[in-house]
Amino acid sequence: MLVLQILIVIAAIVLIASVMMQKSDSDGVSSLMGGGNSETFFGKNQTSTLEGKLALITKISAAVFVVLAIVIVILA
């Protein structure tokens, strides 16, 4: 149980750090309605950029955090 708690703290720290390091979208709510920048994921080739890597790290750490939280609740 202690190992799971340590892992969830590490996942939370990585998640917070990766979100804080990402560049903010200046489009705001207008991008939700179809306005703003029309670049797509495939057109920008984000996987090789720092922004793309941070987005991937954010997704992975969020998934690890959620899975660990569910496991901890089930085992408690």
KAPE-V779718 format. One record per backbone hydrogen bond with DSSP energy under -1.0 kcal/mol. CO is the residue of the C=O (numbers start at 0). NH is the residue of the N-H. E is the energy in kcal/mol with one decimal. If there is no record, write none. Layout:
co;nh;e
CO;NH;E
CO;NH;E
//
This chain:
co;nh;e
0;4;-2.1
1;5;-2.2
2;6;-2.5
3;7;-2.3
4;8;-1.7
5;9;-2.2
6;10;-2.6
7;11;-2.2
8;12;-2.3
9;13;-2.5
10;14;-2.4
11;15;-2.6
12;16;-2.6
13;17;-2.6
14;18;-2.0
15;19;-2.3
16;20;-1.6
26;29;-1.0
28;31;-1.2
29;34;-1.9
39;43;-1.5
40;44;-1.1
40;45;-1.0
45;48;-1.1
48;52;-2.0
49;53;-2.5
50;54;-2.1
51;55;-2.1
52;56;-2.5
53;57;-2.4
54;58;-2.3
55;59;-2.5
56;60;-2.7
57;61;-2.2
58;62;-2.2
59;63;-2.5
60;64;-2.3
61;65;-2.4
62;66;-2.5
63;67;-2.6
64;68;-2.3
65;69;-2.3
66;70;-2.4
67;71;-2.6
68;72;-2.0
69;73;-2.4
70;74;-2.4
71;75;-1.3
//
